[in-house]
Amino acid sequence: MNASKPVPKEAVLIVNTRSRRGQRLFREAAAKLEAAGIHLSAKHSIRRPDRDLISTMKQAVRSGTPMVIVGGGDGSLSCTVDEVVDRDCVFALLPLGTANSFARTLGIPIDLDGAVQAIATGRRRRIDVGAIDADYFANGSAIGLSPMIAASIPHKLKRYLGRPGYLMWSVWCLSRFHSFKLMVEGPHGTETLRALEVRIANGAFSGGIKVVDGAEVDSGEIVIEAVTGHARTTLASNWLRLLLRLPKREREVRQFRGRSLRITTDPPLPISIDGEVLARTPVTASVAERAIEVVVPA
């Protein structure tokens, strides 16, 4: 497959109806995709994603469909992307979650009409995926405050308030947060520092905003960015500058790049992978180069 081939006009649609907008938009999304010329050979409304999402994705890919369209948030995309790594199946997405960071990284419109139009008239693009040990992820992973938020935020707060709800819960979590010891091992040795947050990026966006400068989905590298220091106010200032789109203070941020980097923390800490807490340090962060083919706007 390559970018010169057209986007398939046949697909299986899989929507996580537990995602923020999935339940409300499932039928509308299916109708609009078919009206735009995409024949849906199967349509799946997933009400129990923890039980059915991955198995439905596996079944769709094994059926031989040329494209799978996944609707949901970043967590839905992350747990299904494994099934198309190095497979002859195009991955398309409908951003129906709260942050929709992967869609933003790829330049896909966040509104339903724009996302459908991107699939119907877009082009293929071969991109990298990141990996935490053997678990592939689409956009980004994090250690520190982000997993604390992801593990504890009430589902209704996220579902009904969206990004403002995330912000409210983030402030509450920050007041209970502590820095940690970070060790990053790469081809040039090991560096040890005090960190407040670690961002493991295949793409530039996290939480719906641009966070990691220079992280590209086709660079062949994984990027690790650490917010350094001891004080919670440093992390709060860093995120405020990101929200206001101001430059980061260079003395507060350290970046590491490579195809494979070993990450250890003291104490061991949970890791959120595209918004879902799925791993724990120590881990190896790596990149699978040009591993999947996605649909992006023309």
Number of C-alpha atoms within 10 A of each C-alpha: 13 10 13 9 9 13 22 19 16 18 24 21 26 26 30 27 22 21 25 23 21 23 18 13 16 22 13 12 20 21 13 16 23 15 12 15 13 20 16 19 11 14 15 19 20 22 16 11 18 11 10 14 21 17 13 17 24 14 12 23 19 13 10 11 19 17 25 25 24 24 27 27 28 30 22 27 27 22 21 23 20 22 20 21 19 12 15 15 23 24 25 25 27 29 29 30 25 23 23 26 28 28 25 20 21 20 13 24 19 17 11 18 14 14 24 25 17 21 27 23 15 18 20 23 22 19 20 25 29 32 26 26 14 12 15 23 26 29 33 31 29 25 26 23 22 25 24 22 22 21 15 10 17 13 12 11 15 20 17 13 14 15 16 13 17 20 15 13 19 18 12 11 16 18 10 10 14 14 20 20 17 21 16 18 16 16 11 6 7 12 11 12 15 17 26 24 22 23 22 30 34 33 30 24 24 25 19 18 18 17 22 21 15 12 25 21 25 18 18 21 24 29 30 24 22 24 25 22 20 15 13 16 12 16 21 15 14 19 17 13 15 16 13 9 12 11 10 16 12 9 9 16 16 14 15 16 18 16 17 21 22 18 20 18 21 13 12 14 17 21 29 26 29 30 25 20 20 15 18 15 17 19 17 17 24 26 26 22 18 17 18 23 25 23 26 24 19 12
